[in-house]
Amino acid sequence: MGVISIVTNTIVLLPTSYLFSPLVENGNFASLIIAMVPRILIGITPYFVYRLMKNKTGLILAGAVGSMTNTIFVLGGIFVLFSHVYSGDIQAMLAAVLGTNSIAEAIISAILTVAIVPALEKLKK
């Protein structure tokens, strides 16, 4: 998804394209970090959560952690690496996204993980 995000934001220019593509105005190397690193970590962090707790609670936490990993690293990266573009007025926007979308996303991810992973594990055996 990170590469797709870079390509999409390079071709289809939106006001936020510079956050995910170094090839547009205001984009730089930090854009690659925001586009790639959180997507890579989405697979790593839930793996270790579930590996530590191989039960239903572990599945719930792994789903929520995967979702929150992406949200925290993308929004945190935007705050740390691009707050100068917004003249420091980015906190309210990030807080709104974190407070609304991320909570629903984490709950839905946890529910879907509990529903899908046991079926996939049965197929694997």
CORLINLIN-V421375 format. One record per pair of residues at least 24 apart in sequence whose C-alpha atoms are under 10 Angstrom apart, sorted by the first residue. I is the first residue (numbers start at 0). J is the second residue. D is the distance in Angstrom with one decimal. If there is no record, write none. Layout:
# CORLINLIN-V421375
i->[I:I]
j->[J:J]
d->[D:D]
This chain:
# CORLINLIN-V421375
i->[0:0:0:0:1:1:1:1:1:1:1:1:1:2:2:2:2:3:3:4:4:4:5:5:5:5:5:17:18:18:18:18:18:19:19:25:25:26:27:27:28:29:29:29:29:29:30:30:30:30:32:32:32:32:32:33:33:33:33:33:33:33:33:34:34:34:35:36:36:36:36:37:37:37:37:37:37:37:37:37:37:37:38:38:38:38:38:38:39:39:40:40:40:40:41:41:41:41:41:41:41:42:42:42:43:44:44:54:55:55:55:55:56:56:57:57:57:58:58:58:58:58:58:58:58:58:58:59:59:59:59:59:59:59:59:59:59:60:60:60:60:60:60:60:61:61:61:61:61:62:62:62:62:62:62:62:62:62:62:62:63:63:63:63:63:63:63:63:63:63:63:63:64:64:64:65:65:65:65:65:66:66:66:66:66:66:66:66:66:67:67:67:67:67:67:68:69:70:70:70:70:70:70:70:71:71]
j->[34:35:38:39:31:32:33:34:35:36:37:38:39:31:34:35:38:34:35:31:34:35:30:31:33:34:35:81:73:76:77:80:81:73:77:81:84:81:80:81:80:76:77:79:80:81:76:77:80:81:72:73:76:77:80:69:72:73:74:75:76:77:80:72:73:76:73:69:72:73:76:65:66:67:68:69:70:71:72:73:74:76:65:68:69:70:72:73:68:69:65:68:69:72:65:66:67:68:69:70:72:66:68:69:68:68:69:113:112:113:116:117:109:113:109:112:113:108:109:110:111:112:113:114:115:116:117:105:106:107:108:109:110:111:112:113:114:105:106:108:109:110:112:113:105:108:109:112:113:104:105:106:107:108:109:110:111:112:113:116:101:102:103:104:105:106:107:108:109:110:111:112:105:108:109:104:105:108:109:112:101:102:103:104:105:106:107:108:109:97:101:102:104:105:108:105:101:96:97:100:101:102:104:105:97:101]
d->[8.3:8.0:6.8:9.1:8.3:9.4:8.5:4.9:4.7:8.1:8.4:6.1:8.2:9.0:7.4:7.1:9.6:9.0:9.8:9.7:6.5:8.7:8.4:7.6:9.8:6.6:8.7:9.4:9.3:9.2:7.1:9.1:7.6:9.7:9.7:9.2:8.0:9.4:9.9:9.9:9.9:8.2:8.9:9.8:6.5:8.3:9.0:8.8:8.5:9.0:9.6:9.0:8.0:10.0:9.5:9.6:7.4:5.6:8.6:9.0:5.9:7.3:8.8:9.8:7.7:9.6:9.4:8.8:7.9:8.6:9.7:9.6:10.0:9.8:6.7:4.9:8.0:8.3:5.5:6.3:9.8:9.1:9.5:8.6:6.4:9.9:9.1:9.0:9.8:8.9:7.9:6.9:7.4:8.9:5.0:7.1:8.6:6.0:6.1:9.7:9.8:10.0:9.4:9.9:9.5:7.3:10.0:9.8:9.6:6.9:9.9:9.2:9.6:8.7:9.8:10.0:9.1:9.9:7.1:8.9:9.5:6.2:5.7:9.3:9.9:7.8:9.2:9.4:8.7:10.0:8.1:4.6:6.9:8.8:6.6:6.0:9.7:9.2:9.8:9.4:6.7:9.9:9.2:9.5:9.8:8.8:7.2:7.8:9.3:9.6:7.0:8.2:8.4:5.0:4.2:7.6:7.6:5.4:7.9:10.0:9.6:9.0:9.9:8.0:4.5:6.5:8.1:5.8:5.0:8.8:9.9:8.7:7.4:8.8:8.5:10.0:8.0:7.9:8.9:10.0:7.6:9.2:9.8:6.5:5.3:8.8:9.1:6.5:8.5:9.4:6.8:8.4:8.1:6.3:9.5:9.7:9.4:9.0:7.4:9.1:6.6:9.9:9.2:9.4:8.1:8.9]
